[in-house]
Amino acid sequence: MSQQTQLSRVEERFESFMTRFPTPRALAESSERDVLELWQGLGYYRRARLLREAARAIERDFGGRVPARAQELATLPGVGRYTAGAVASIVHGERVPIVDGNVSRVLLRVLGERRPMRDSRAVRRCWSEAEALVNAARRPGRLNEGLMELGALVCTPSNPKCGECPLRGECRARTQRRADSIPTAPPRAVRPTVVVEAFVIERRGRVLLEQRDGAGMWAGL
């Protein structure tokens, strides 16, 4: 729920969602319509559909128990390397790295890498460095949480609090006074113009609604 959504909005939906679907089985046996109804207001509805599909995979492939290892978690629909690593390391203590936007920013600044965050070479370098760090850590989950919090609260995108950073002695961006310019800005994407036509069919005060199929823009809405 919290992916690409403010936590204040998640708080409004989390408790009711977990009350309705307390187990993977409850979610797997639900209808897509029920899931989307409780997801309303969070946006990115594809996440809700994938969450339901993941619950069905957990019931089918793992006997109803959420897998603990990152490699198995990554087989679930909607679970990528970052999410699998976060759950496996923070919940179960597995020695696996995670890299999100906050972690990438911290590592690129410490390394002095003047590249866009999503540059393929920057991505590979961040995962490699994160893996080296987690392999050296006594508590990999704590390390991963610490890197994420460091990026969220101290090593922020603008006006980073370098004086408060525990890595300030090793940070090349701080030494070179380039913290505000690392990572570099990506090329500005060209936004296409999309033309949409809508037909409103009304009869005797009632409006006809048709649900979209599961592909393309506004899928399933």
KOLFI-503675 format. One record per residue (C-alpha): x, y, z; residue number from 0. Coordinates in Angstrom, 2 decimals, padded with zeros to 5 digits. Layout:
N
x: X; y: Y; z: Z; num: NUM
...
//
This chain:
221
x: 000.00; y: 000.00; z: 000.00; num: 0
x: 002.76; y: 002.43; z: 000.87; num: 1
x: 004.49; y: 002.10; z: -002.49; num: 2
x: 004.10; y: 005.48; z: -004.21; num: 3
x: 001.43; y: 006.50; z: -001.68; num: 4
x: 001.64; y: 008.76; z: 001.38; num: 5
x: 001.42; y: 006.91; z: 004.67; num: 6
x: -001.34; y: 009.24; z: 005.89; num: 7
x: -003.56; y: 007.85; z: 003.13; num: 8
x: -002.47; y: 004.28; z: 003.83; num: 9
x: -003.50; y: 004.64; z: 007.48; num: 10
x: -007.06; y: 005.33; z: 006.37; num: 11
x: -007.29; y: 001.97; z: 004.56; num: 12
x: -004.83; y: -000.42; z: 006.23; num: 13
x: -006.85; y: -001.48; z: 009.29; num: 14
x: -010.09; y: -002.12; z: 007.42; num: 15
x: -008.21; y: -004.00; z: 004.69; num: 16
x: -006.43; y: -006.25; z: 007.19; num: 17
x: -009.65; y: -006.83; z: 009.12; num: 18
x: -011.36; y: -008.00; z: 005.94; num: 19
x: -008.36; y: -009.99; z: 004.67; num: 20
x: -006.36; y: -011.14; z: 007.74; num: 21
x: -004.67; y: -014.09; z: 005.98; num: 22
x: -003.41; y: -014.95; z: 002.49; num: 23
x: -006.31; y: -017.43; z: 002.21; num: 24
x: -008.90; y: -014.76; z: 002.95; num: 25
x: -007.40; y: -012.54; z: 000.27; num: 26
x: -006.97; y: -015.39; z: -002.22; num: 27
x: -010.63; y: -016.43; z: -001.87; num: 28
x: -011.96; y: -012.89; z: -002.25; num: 29
x: -013.29; y: -011.37; z: -005.44; num: 30
x: -011.33; y: -008.72; z: -007.28; num: 31
x: -014.25; y: -006.36; z: -006.82; num: 32
x: -014.12; y: -006.73; z: -003.02; num: 33
x: -010.39; y: -006.04; z: -002.97; num: 34
x: -010.66; y: -002.96; z: -005.19; num: 35
x: -013.54; y: -001.60; z: -003.10; num: 36
x: -011.39; y: -001.57; z: 000.05; num: 37
x: -008.45; y: -000.18; z: -001.94; num: 38
x: -010.38; y: 002.90; z: -003.10; num: 39
x: -008.50; y: 006.13; z: -002.55; num: 40
x: -005.02; y: 004.61; z: -002.71; num: 41
x: -004.67; y: 004.67; z: -006.50; num: 42
x: -002.38; y: 002.43; z: -008.56; num: 43
x: -005.02; y: -000.30; z: -008.53; num: 44
x: -002.70; y: -002.73; z: -010.28; num: 45
x: -000.99; y: -003.19; z: -006.90; num: 46
x: -004.25; y: -004.46; z: -005.40; num: 47
x: -004.75; y: -006.96; z: -008.20; num: 48
x: -001.16; y: -008.20; z: -007.91; num: 49
x: -001.52; y: -008.48; z: -004.13; num: 50
x: -004.52; y: -010.74; z: -004.60; num: 51
x: -002.64; y: -012.78; z: -007.20; num: 52
x: 000.28; y: -013.10; z: -004.78; num: 53
x: -002.07; y: -014.41; z: -002.09; num: 54
x: -003.38; y: -017.02; z: -004.51; num: 55
x: 000.20; y: -018.04; z: -005.36; num: 56
x: 001.01; y: -018.32; z: -001.63; num: 57
x: -001.97; y: -020.65; z: -001.16; num: 58
x: -001.16; y: -022.68; z: -004.26; num: 59
x: 002.63; y: -022.92; z: -004.07; num: 60
x: 003.56; y: -022.41; z: -000.41; num: 61
x: 000.77; y: -024.03; z: 001.56; num: 62
x: -000.71; y: -020.73; z: 002.68; num: 63
x: 002.46; y: -019.49; z: 004.40; num: 64
x: 004.26; y: -016.40; z: 003.11; num: 65
x: 007.76; y: -017.52; z: 002.08; num: 66
x: 010.69; y: -016.19; z: 004.10; num: 67
x: 013.51; y: -016.34; z: 001.54; num: 68
x: 014.05; y: -013.54; z: -000.96; num: 69
x: 014.41; y: -015.94; z: -003.86; num: 70
x: 010.98; y: -017.45; z: -003.14; num: 71
x: 009.35; y: -014.11; z: -002.38; num: 72
x: 010.50; y: -012.81; z: -005.76; num: 73
x: 008.40; y: -015.49; z: -007.51; num: 74
x: 005.18; y: -013.90; z: -006.22; num: 75
x: 003.26; y: -011.58; z: -008.58; num: 76
x: 004.11; y: -007.94; z: -007.98; num: 77
x: 007.14; y: -008.68; z: -005.77; num: 78
x: 010.43; y: -007.43; z: -007.19; num: 79
x: 013.98; y: -007.61; z: -005.94; num: 80
x: 013.60; y: -004.65; z: -003.59; num: 81
x: 010.40; y: -005.83; z: -001.89; num: 82
x: 011.65; y: -009.40; z: -001.63; num: 83
x: 014.91; y: -008.22; z: -000.08; num: 84
x: 013.16; y: -005.89; z: 002.34; num: 85
x: 010.83; y: -008.58; z: 003.68; num: 86
x: 013.51; y: -011.28; z: 003.79; num: 87
x: 016.14; y: -009.14; z: 005.53; num: 88
x: 014.02; y: -007.01; z: 007.89; num: 89
x: 011.51; y: -009.69; z: 008.91; num: 90
x: 013.63; y: -012.83; z: 008.66; num: 91
x: 017.22; y: -011.61; z: 008.90; num: 92
x: 018.35; y: -012.95; z: 005.53; num: 93
x: 021.61; y: -011.41; z: 004.28; num: 94
x: 020.28; y: -009.80; z: 001.11; num: 95
x: 020.56; y: -006.17; z: -000.06; num: 96
x: 017.83; y: -003.70; z: -000.95; num: 97
x: 018.10; y: -000.63; z: -003.14; num: 98
x: 015.36; y: 001.99; z: -003.44; num: 99
x: 015.53; y: 005.70; z: -004.26; num: 100
x: 016.72; y: 006.65; z: -000.78; num: 101
x: 019.42; y: 003.99; z: -000.67; num: 102
x: 020.58; y: 004.86; z: -004.19; num: 103
x: 020.96; y: 008.53; z: -003.28; num: 104
x: 023.03; y: 007.70; z: -000.19; num: 105
x: 025.33; y: 005.32; z: -002.04; num: 106
x: 025.82; y: 007.52; z: -005.10; num: 107
x: 026.77; y: 010.47; z: -002.89; num: 108
x: 029.15; y: 008.43; z: -000.75; num: 109
x: 030.78; y: 007.08; z: -003.92; num: 110
x: 030.75; y: 010.47; z: -005.67; num: 111
x: 029.02; y: 008.94; z: -008.72; num: 112
x: 027.68; y: 011.75; z: -010.90; num: 113
x: 025.05; y: 009.74; z: -012.74; num: 114
x: 021.24; y: 009.74; z: -012.87; num: 115
x: 019.75; y: 007.40; z: -010.28; num: 116
x: 018.17; y: 005.16; z: -012.93; num: 117
x: 021.25; y: 004.97; z: -015.15; num: 118
x: 021.98; y: 001.27; z: -015.72; num: 119
x: 025.58; y: 001.61; z: -014.51; num: 120
x: 024.46; y: 003.47; z: -011.41; num: 121
x: 021.86; y: 000.80; z: -010.65; num: 122
x: 024.42; y: -002.01; z: -010.96; num: 123
x: 026.92; y: -000.12; z: -008.80; num: 124
x: 024.36; y: 000.54; z: -006.07; num: 125
x: 023.24; y: -003.08; z: -005.88; num: 126
x: 026.86; y: -004.22; z: -005.79; num: 127
x: 027.76; y: -001.81; z: -002.99; num: 128
x: 024.59; y: -002.61; z: -001.05; num: 129
x: 025.42; y: -006.31; z: -001.25; num: 130
x: 028.94; y: -005.72; z: 000.05; num: 131
x: 027.58; y: -003.70; z: 002.97; num: 132
x: 024.94; y: -006.25; z: 003.91; num: 133
x: 027.48; y: -009.06; z: 003.78; num: 134
x: 029.64; y: -007.16; z: 006.27; num: 135
x: 026.78; y: -006.28; z: 008.61; num: 136
x: 025.96; y: -008.13; z: 011.82; num: 137
x: 022.25; y: -007.37; z: 011.36; num: 138
x: 021.41; y: -007.07; z: 007.66; num: 139
x: 017.83; y: -005.96; z: 008.32; num: 140
x: 018.99; y: -003.15; z: 010.58; num: 141
x: 021.52; y: -002.04; z: 007.97; num: 142
x: 018.89; y: -001.95; z: 005.24; num: 143
x: 016.45; y: -000.02; z: 007.42; num: 144
x: 019.20; y: 002.38; z: 008.41; num: 145
x: 020.16; y: 003.15; z: 004.82; num: 146
x: 016.54; y: 003.80; z: 003.88; num: 147
x: 015.97; y: 006.08; z: 006.88; num: 148
x: 019.26; y: 007.88; z: 006.27; num: 149
x: 018.14; y: 008.73; z: 002.75; num: 150
x: 014.64; y: 009.70; z: 003.84; num: 151
x: 015.57; y: 011.92; z: 006.80; num: 152
x: 019.18; y: 013.11; z: 006.37; num: 153
x: 020.52; y: 012.49; z: 002.87; num: 154
x: 017.47; y: 014.13; z: 001.31; num: 155
x: 017.12; y: 015.03; z: -002.39; num: 156
x: 017.60; y: 018.75; z: -001.68; num: 157
x: 019.29; y: 020.50; z: 001.22; num: 158
x: 020.80; y: 017.32; z: 002.71; num: 159
x: 021.80; y: 017.55; z: 006.38; num: 160
x: 025.43; y: 016.61; z: 005.78; num: 161
x: 026.53; y: 017.83; z: 009.21; num: 162
x: 024.26; y: 015.25; z: 010.86; num: 163
x: 025.22; y: 012.33; z: 008.62; num: 164
x: 027.16; y: 009.43; z: 010.18; num: 165
x: 028.81; y: 008.83; z: 006.79; num: 166
x: 030.03; y: 012.39; z: 006.33; num: 167
x: 033.66; y: 011.36; z: 006.80; num: 168
x: 033.48; y: 008.88; z: 003.90; num: 169
x: 031.19; y: 010.85; z: 001.59; num: 170
x: 032.91; y: 012.02; z: -001.58; num: 171
x: 029.98; y: 014.23; z: -002.57; num: 172
x: 030.34; y: 016.15; z: 000.70; num: 173
x: 034.11; y: 016.44; z: 000.29; num: 174
x: 033.67; y: 017.72; z: -003.25; num: 175
x: 030.71; y: 019.92; z: -002.21; num: 176
x: 028.52; y: 018.25; z: -004.80; num: 177
x: 025.84; y: 016.73; z: -002.57; num: 178
x: 023.15; y: 018.89; z: -004.18; num: 179
x: 024.14; y: 017.76; z: -007.69; num: 180
x: 024.48; y: 014.01; z: -007.00; num: 181
x: 022.72; y: 012.05; z: -008.33; num: 182
x: 022.45; y: 014.06; z: -011.52; num: 183
x: 019.04; y: 014.89; z: -012.96; num: 184
x: 017.78; y: 012.43; z: -015.59; num: 185
x: 016.93; y: 013.64; z: -019.09; num: 186
x: 013.48; y: 015.19; z: -019.11; num: 187
x: 010.97; y: 012.72; z: -020.49; num: 188
x: 008.77; y: 013.74; z: -023.39; num: 189
x: 005.15; y: 013.70; z: -022.28; num: 190
x: 002.83; y: 012.45; z: -025.01; num: 191
x: -000.56; y: 014.00; z: -025.66; num: 192
x: -003.34; y: 011.47; z: -025.20; num: 193
x: -006.76; y: 012.10; z: -026.70; num: 194
x: -009.62; y: 010.31; z: -024.94; num: 195
x: -013.23; y: 010.16; z: -026.09; num: 196
x: -016.05; y: 009.38; z: -023.67; num: 197
x: -019.70; y: 008.62; z: -024.39; num: 198
x: -022.33; y: 009.27; z: -021.74; num: 199
x: -025.47; y: 007.17; z: -022.13; num: 200
x: -028.31; y: 008.31; z: -019.91; num: 201
x: -031.87; y: 007.08; z: -019.73; num: 202
x: -034.57; y: 008.07; z: -017.25; num: 203
x: -032.03; y: 009.48; z: -014.82; num: 204
x: -029.78; y: 006.43; z: -014.92; num: 205
x: -026.29; y: 006.34; z: -016.42; num: 206
x: -024.85; y: 003.29; z: -018.17; num: 207
x: -021.40; y: 002.23; z: -016.88; num: 208
x: -019.17; y: -000.36; z: -018.52; num: 209
x: -016.16; y: -001.86; z: -016.77; num: 210
x: -012.93; y: -001.73; z: -018.74; num: 211
x: -011.00; y: -004.91; z: -019.39; num: 212
x: -007.81; y: -005.82; z: -017.54; num: 213
x: -005.33; y: -004.20; z: -019.94; num: 214
x: -004.26; y: -000.71; z: -020.89; num: 215
x: -005.14; y: 002.63; z: -019.34; num: 216
x: -007.52; y: 002.55; z: -016.36; num: 217
x: -007.64; y: -001.24; z: -016.53; num: 218
x: -010.57; y: -002.76; z: -014.68; num: 219
x: -012.14; y: 000.57; z: -013.74; num: 220
//
